[in-house]
Amino acid sequence: MENKCIYGKEIAERLDQRTIEFVEECRNKGRRIPKLVCIAIGNHPASVAYMKGLRKKCEKVKVELETVVLDASISDFELIRTIHGYNKMISIDGILLQMPLPSHMNREKIVLEIDPLKDVDGLHPLNTGLFYQGQEAFVPCTALSAMEFIHESGMNLDGKEVVVVGRSNVIGRPVAQLCLNEHASVTVVHSKSLNIEKICSHADVVIAAAGVPKMIKKNWLKKGAVVIDVGINYDENGKMCGDVDFDDVIDQVGKISPVPKGVGVVTNSMLMRNLIFAYQRKG
């Protein structure tokens, strides 16, 4: 079983080492260090936990981090004013706005106010448009992370069949485009799709990003398929699990990313890569 699992730790270590080397080079040349600002609204436990993990990652790779926690009742105007302030700061390379925003806020309006050149989470429509046109742009970190697992599996996507389960703007759609960029034939299925099991059963690679616990079973998969599980869910016992029923499919797959210890481990390392990209684009 172990030789079928693609764990995120090694991938994250490799990405982190590249970031550490880049920051060290900046120090040796007397240049400033890349800096990220993370803006959170309210003190939700999940938000606090994420901030803690992000700070730990930034400390490891030696980049600078500024965290801003705003009151949960803050207005759109006040948040936008905060974002504009960081847009103007030359020392800030990346702006990360924690999602989801409180229900009283206009997400689309607020995301538009982030400088696209500092949009390290790839949320701004300008980055989205450039990405789908095949131009240089920021891409959502989880989608990029999923691709690292495909590469780690040894799968060459040229001419292969890929099925993406889920069509969100932060995972499903961008990871489908990334696979198209590597010349795969890609099918995206979702809650309104018919015969999902049959469609998945023909795929060389299945990327699960539906947000439904243990949805994908053994009979959904072709023997030897590479399965990338992006789901973060909790089962009836409160145990973290993915969109794939790991125990059911393990004998069927060629390679699989487990949950936990899979794609989620790599996401912040990929965020650091996007931060370096932002830093380099400023020249």
ABEGO torsion letter per residue (X at the ends): XAAABBBAAAAAAAAAAAAAAAAAAAAAAGBBBBBBBBBBBEABAAAAAAAAAAAAAAAAAGBBBBBBBBBAABBAAAAAAAAAAAAABAABABBBBBOBBBAABBAAAAAAABBAAABAAGABAAAAAAAAAGBBBBBBAAAAAAAAAAAAAGBBABGBBBBBBEABAAAAAAAAAAAAAAGBBBBBBBAABBGAAAAAAABABBBBAAGBBGABBAAABBBGBBBBBABBBBBAAGBBBBABBAAAAAAABABBBBOBGBAAAAAAAAAAAAAAAAAAAAX
